[in-house]
Amino acid sequence: MTLPIFLIGARGCGKTTVGHALSQLHVCQFVDTDHWLQEQAQMTVAQLVSKEGWQGFRARETEALEAVTAPARVVATGGGIILSEYNRKFMREQGVVIYLSAPVSVLVDRLEAYPKESQRPTLTGKPVREEVGEILAGREALYREAAHHVVNAAQDLDLVIAEIQTALRLARAS
């Protein structure tokens, strides 16, 4: 693996979990753009949004994406990184983009099992069950536009990894 692998998808789809597993399998570095951004800013995402607004956060998100992109790296991105046309194009041109797709019910179950409200503020002010469906409906086409490969993230981690491995082999063969 030489090109970076970008993992995109909604909150709760498993980008960080899958990213760690992929990086161990490929013996390469794993970076999460949200974690990188928070370390650089010394603030949580919620604090950044409160201080700079969503526009300021999205600008920092693009900076983080550019900064962490490197060969032989697995990059887990924030769920909204695809809102920027620049980011979608950048990821497609710089590496292999994998969309971890999961139904709303799976995303909600995962978010409710492992809530991180302090890290990621609500986007709509609605309860998580309503918000996830609304946000995913608005972003689904952008995730698919950005992705080289769409993987079913609702399945067991081993199956997700196997599906990604197949996609990467196909990408190398073409």
Residue frames relative to the residue before (quaternion, step in Angstrom):
aa qw qx qy qz dx dy dz
M 1.0000 0.0000 0.0000 0.0000 0.00 0.00 0.00
T 0.0204 -0.8057 0.5919 0.0075 3.57 -0.69 1.02
L 0.6669 0.4641 -0.3121 0.4924 3.60 0.95 -0.76
P 0.5021 -0.6200 0.4828 0.3611 3.59 -1.06 0.56
I 0.2936 -0.7051 0.6151 0.1956 3.54 -1.26 0.55
F 0.1518 -0.7763 0.6082 0.0664 3.56 -0.80 1.06
L 0.1762 -0.7679 0.6097 0.0867 3.56 -0.84 1.03
I 0.0157 -0.8000 0.5990 -0.0312 3.56 -0.70 1.11
G 0.3546 0.7152 -0.5581 0.2262 3.55 -1.26 0.42
A 0.6874 -0.4927 0.3635 0.3906 3.49 -1.38 0.19
R 0.6543 -0.4582 0.4090 0.4411 3.54 -1.30 0.26
G 0.8004 0.3050 -0.2212 0.4662 3.55 -0.98 0.85
C 0.5333 0.6493 -0.4110 0.3537 3.61 1.22 -0.08
G 0.5838 -0.6249 0.3548 0.3780 3.60 1.22 -0.25
K 0.2542 0.8081 -0.5059 0.1624 3.61 1.17 0.38
T 0.6908 0.4705 -0.2871 0.4681 3.59 0.87 -0.90
T 0.6560 0.5089 -0.3082 0.4645 3.60 0.90 -0.89
V 0.6799 0.4702 -0.2764 0.4901 3.57 0.89 -0.98
G 0.6379 0.5511 -0.3238 0.4296 3.57 0.97 -0.85
H 0.6492 0.5037 -0.3143 0.4754 3.58 0.94 -0.87
A 0.6698 0.5022 -0.3019 0.4561 3.58 0.89 -0.93
L 0.6618 0.5053 -0.3059 0.4616 3.59 0.94 -0.86
S 0.6670 0.5042 -0.3133 0.4502 3.58 0.92 -0.87
Q 0.6330 0.5080 -0.3345 0.4788 3.60 1.05 -0.66
L 0.6536 0.5263 -0.3038 0.4511 3.57 0.96 -0.87
H 0.7609 0.3579 -0.1816 0.5098 3.57 0.97 -0.89
V 0.3240 -0.7630 0.4862 0.2765 3.58 1.35 -0.06
C 0.4941 0.6057 -0.4606 0.4205 3.52 0.66 1.20
Q 0.6432 -0.5463 0.3835 0.3751 3.54 -1.31 0.17
F 0.2214 -0.7398 0.6223 0.1279 3.54 -1.19 0.73
V 0.0118 0.7817 -0.6231 0.0232 3.57 -0.98 0.89
D 0.1997 -0.7408 0.6312 0.1134 3.54 -1.06 0.85
T 0.4415 -0.7271 0.4489 0.2735 3.62 -0.56 1.11
D 0.6406 0.5216 -0.3388 0.4503 3.60 0.99 -0.75
H 0.6683 0.4859 -0.3087 0.4711 3.60 0.91 -0.86
W 0.6299 0.5321 -0.3285 0.4607 3.59 0.98 -0.86
L 0.6643 0.5183 -0.2889 0.4546 3.55 0.90 -1.02
Q 0.6701 0.4994 -0.2979 0.4613 3.59 0.93 -0.90
E 0.6388 0.5162 -0.3279 0.4669 3.60 1.02 -0.75
Q 0.6611 0.5099 -0.3046 0.4584 3.58 0.95 -0.87
A 0.7428 0.4127 -0.2121 0.4826 3.57 0.93 -0.95
Q 0.2699 -0.7737 0.5127 0.2565 3.58 1.24 -0.49
M 0.6213 0.4554 -0.3560 0.5290 3.53 1.09 0.90
T 0.5002 -0.6003 0.5141 0.3537 3.56 -1.24 0.38
V 0.6640 -0.4663 0.3793 0.4448 3.55 -1.29 0.22
A 0.6400 0.5325 -0.3303 0.4447 3.59 0.92 -0.86
Q 0.6614 0.4940 -0.3059 0.4743 3.60 0.96 -0.84
L 0.6394 0.5268 -0.3239 0.4569 3.59 0.99 -0.82
V 0.6703 0.4901 -0.2965 0.4717 3.56 0.91 -0.93
S 0.6390 0.5239 -0.3269 0.4586 3.57 1.00 -0.80
K 0.7188 0.4539 -0.2420 0.4677 3.58 0.96 -0.89
E 0.8321 0.2379 -0.0740 0.4954 3.59 0.83 -1.03
G 0.4720 -0.6623 0.4510 0.3677 3.59 1.26 -0.18
W 0.6754 -0.4962 0.3477 0.4204 3.56 -1.28 0.24
Q 0.6150 0.5542 -0.3581 0.4318 3.60 1.02 -0.69
G 0.6595 0.4959 -0.2998 0.4788 3.58 0.96 -0.85
F 0.6422 0.5146 -0.3230 0.4674 3.56 0.99 -0.83
R 0.6648 0.5088 -0.3129 0.4486 3.61 0.90 -0.91
A 0.6183 0.5259 -0.3449 0.4714 3.62 1.07 -0.67
R 0.6561 0.4949 -0.3054 0.4809 3.58 0.98 -0.83
E 0.6080 0.5646 -0.3407 0.4423 3.56 1.10 -0.74
T 0.6450 0.5040 -0.3129 0.4817 3.59 1.00 -0.81
E 0.6298 0.5254 -0.3260 0.4702 3.60 0.98 -0.83
A 0.6515 0.5137 -0.3103 0.4641 3.57 0.97 -0.88
L 0.6352 0.5373 -0.3277 0.4477 3.58 0.93 -0.88
E 0.6771 0.4861 -0.2887 0.4711 3.56 0.87 -0.95
A 0.6816 0.5217 -0.2872 0.4251 3.57 0.94 -0.92
V 0.7534 0.4062 -0.2244 0.4658 3.61 0.94 -0.81
T 0.5291 0.6409 -0.4138 0.3715 3.60 1.21 -0.24
A 0.2299 0.7442 -0.5911 0.2095 3.54 -0.73 1.15
P 0.6242 -0.5319 0.4005 0.4087 3.58 -1.17 0.42
A 0.8410 0.1746 -0.1385 0.4931 3.56 -1.25 0.56
R 0.5505 0.5707 -0.4100 0.4507 3.56 0.90 0.96
V 0.2445 -0.7195 0.6296 0.1617 3.54 -1.15 0.73
V 0.0937 -0.8176 0.5681 -0.0039 3.56 -0.70 1.15
A 0.1771 -0.7438 0.6376 0.0942 3.56 -0.75 1.11
T 0.2023 -0.8087 0.5461 0.0823 3.56 -0.73 1.06
G 0.5844 -0.5361 0.4622 0.3968 3.54 -1.31 0.24
G 0.6477 -0.5736 0.3499 0.3591 3.57 -1.10 0.67
G 0.7445 0.4112 -0.2227 0.4765 3.58 1.08 -0.65
I 0.3677 0.7603 -0.4801 0.2370 3.59 1.22 0.07
I 0.6527 0.5411 -0.3038 0.4346 3.58 1.13 -0.62
L 0.4734 0.6763 -0.4425 0.3503 3.60 1.24 -0.07
S 0.6762 0.4456 -0.2733 0.5191 3.56 1.22 -0.53
E 0.4477 -0.6834 0.5108 0.2677 3.56 -0.79 1.05
Y 0.6021 0.5666 -0.3477 0.4422 3.58 1.05 -0.77
N 0.6776 0.4951 -0.2953 0.4567 3.59 0.87 -0.95
R 0.6376 0.5248 -0.3349 0.4537 3.59 0.94 -0.85
K 0.6822 0.4802 -0.2798 0.4751 3.57 0.88 -0.96
F 0.6288 0.5535 -0.3253 0.4386 3.59 0.94 -0.92
M 0.6937 0.4737 -0.2861 0.4611 3.59 0.78 -1.01
R 0.6575 0.5141 -0.3173 0.4502 3.60 0.90 -0.87
E 0.7111 0.4571 -0.2609 0.4662 3.59 0.99 -0.80
Q 0.7329 0.4539 -0.2340 0.4496 3.58 1.06 -0.72
G 0.8331 0.0229 0.0319 0.5518 3.61 1.10 -0.50
V 0.5979 -0.5036 0.4576 0.4237 3.51 -1.27 -0.60
V 0.1883 -0.8021 0.5623 0.0704 3.57 -0.71 1.12
I 0.1001 -0.7883 0.6070 0.0056 3.55 -0.75 1.16
Y 0.2021 -0.7629 0.6050 0.1055 3.57 -0.75 1.09
L 0.2125 -0.7604 0.6057 0.0991 3.55 -0.67 1.17
S 0.0865 -0.8407 0.5340 -0.0246 3.52 -0.05 1.38
A 0.0956 0.7789 -0.6144 0.0816 3.57 -0.96 0.90
P 0.5433 -0.6183 0.4481 0.3489 3.59 -1.08 0.62
V 0.6799 -0.5056 0.3534 0.3966 3.55 -1.22 0.56
S 0.6464 0.5415 -0.3345 0.4208 3.61 0.88 -0.88
V 0.6540 0.4988 -0.3067 0.4789 3.61 1.00 -0.80
L 0.6495 0.5210 -0.3150 0.4555 3.59 0.92 -0.91
V 0.6665 0.5018 -0.2985 0.4636 3.57 0.90 -0.94
D 0.6442 0.5209 -0.3290 0.4533 3.60 0.89 -0.89
R 0.6742 0.4886 -0.2964 0.4678 3.60 0.94 -0.86
L 0.6711 0.4938 -0.3065 0.4602 3.59 0.91 -0.87
E 0.6658 0.4872 -0.3078 0.4740 3.58 1.01 -0.74
A 0.6442 0.5167 -0.3207 0.4638 3.60 1.10 -0.61
Y 0.7952 0.1373 -0.0471 0.5888 3.59 1.12 -0.74
P 0.0120 -0.8432 0.5374 -0.0002 3.61 0.50 1.13
K 0.0584 -0.7788 0.6243 0.0168 3.54 -1.14 0.76
E 0.0288 0.8532 -0.5202 0.0258 3.58 0.87 0.91
S 0.6595 0.5203 -0.3275 0.4324 3.58 0.97 -0.77
Q 0.6728 0.4880 -0.3004 0.4680 3.56 1.14 -0.56
R 0.8164 0.1319 -0.0342 0.5612 3.59 0.86 -0.90
P 0.3037 -0.7751 0.5230 0.1832 3.59 -0.46 1.14
T 0.6172 -0.5332 0.4248 0.3928 3.53 -1.26 0.43
L 0.3914 -0.7253 0.5197 0.2249 3.55 -1.09 0.72
T 0.7941 0.2814 -0.1248 0.5241 3.57 1.14 -0.63
G 0.4570 -0.6742 0.4556 0.3593 3.59 1.21 -0.40
K 0.5653 0.5984 -0.3740 0.4272 3.58 1.30 -0.02
P 0.6436 -0.4838 0.3996 0.4383 3.59 -1.27 0.24
V 0.6740 -0.5461 0.3185 0.3822 3.57 -1.12 0.76
R 0.6382 0.5488 -0.3352 0.4233 3.61 0.93 -0.85
E 0.6895 0.4483 -0.2744 0.4982 3.60 0.96 -0.84
E 0.6667 0.5398 -0.3066 0.4125 3.55 0.88 -0.97
V 0.6592 0.5298 -0.3251 0.4232 3.59 0.83 -0.95
G 0.6702 0.4978 -0.3020 0.4602 3.59 0.88 -0.90
E 0.6653 0.5125 -0.2928 0.4572 3.54 0.95 -0.90
I 0.6812 0.4833 -0.2854 0.4700 3.58 0.88 -0.97
L 0.6645 0.5059 -0.3133 0.4520 3.59 0.88 -0.92
A 0.6268 0.5377 -0.3408 0.4492 3.59 0.96 -0.79
G 0.7005 0.4717 -0.2636 0.4662 3.57 1.01 -0.78
R 0.7570 0.3980 -0.1979 0.4790 3.59 1.15 -0.55
E 0.4503 0.7331 -0.4362 0.2635 3.60 1.18 -0.47
A 0.6840 0.4824 -0.2954 0.4607 3.60 0.80 -0.96
L 0.6525 0.5099 -0.3187 0.4611 3.61 1.03 -0.72
Y 0.6119 0.5288 -0.3515 0.4715 3.60 1.03 -0.73
R 0.6896 0.4829 -0.2810 0.4608 3.56 0.87 -0.95
E 0.6229 0.5390 -0.3337 0.4584 3.58 1.06 -0.72
A 0.7022 0.4754 -0.2618 0.4609 3.57 0.96 -0.87
A 0.6810 0.5598 -0.2807 0.3795 3.58 1.04 -0.80
H 0.3587 -0.6635 0.6122 0.2373 3.48 -1.24 0.66
H 0.7941 0.0786 0.0018 0.6026 3.56 1.13 -0.80
V 0.2187 -0.7439 0.6186 0.1271 3.56 -1.11 0.79
V 0.0883 -0.8023 0.5904 -0.0030 3.56 -0.77 1.10
N 0.4576 -0.6737 0.5138 0.2696 3.57 -1.04 0.83
A 0.1603 -0.8337 0.5259 0.0525 3.57 -0.22 1.28
A 0.5242 0.6346 -0.4151 0.3875 3.59 1.26 0.05
Q 0.6233 0.5589 -0.3370 0.4308 3.57 1.22 -0.35
D 0.7346 -0.4051 0.3200 0.4403 3.55 -1.37 0.12
L 0.6382 -0.5677 0.3683 0.3670 3.59 -1.09 0.79
D 0.6497 0.5227 -0.3293 0.4430 3.61 0.90 -0.85
L 0.6619 0.4908 -0.3035 0.4783 3.59 1.02 -0.75
V 0.6059 0.5377 -0.3480 0.4719 3.59 1.07 -0.72
I 0.6694 0.4940 -0.2962 0.4692 3.59 0.87 -0.96
A 0.6475 0.5156 -0.3222 0.4594 3.61 0.93 -0.85
E 0.6510 0.5104 -0.3115 0.4677 3.58 0.98 -0.83
I 0.6456 0.5016 -0.3144 0.4824 3.60 1.01 -0.77
Q 0.6307 0.5358 -0.3330 0.4519 3.58 0.95 -0.84
T 0.6384 0.5133 -0.3160 0.4786 3.59 0.99 -0.83
A 0.6552 0.5104 -0.3089 0.4635 3.58 0.93 -0.90
L 0.6625 0.5023 -0.3077 0.4628 3.60 0.97 -0.81
R 0.6237 0.5211 -0.3373 0.4751 3.60 1.03 -0.74
L 0.6508 0.5061 -0.3126 0.4718 3.59 0.98 -0.84
A 0.6402 0.5260 -0.3230 0.4573 3.59 1.02 -0.81
R 0.6677 0.4911 -0.3033 0.4701 3.60 0.98 -0.79
A 0.6637 0.5290 -0.2981 0.4368 3.57 1.07 -0.76
S 0.7065 0.4668 -0.2735 0.4563 3.59 1.13 -0.57
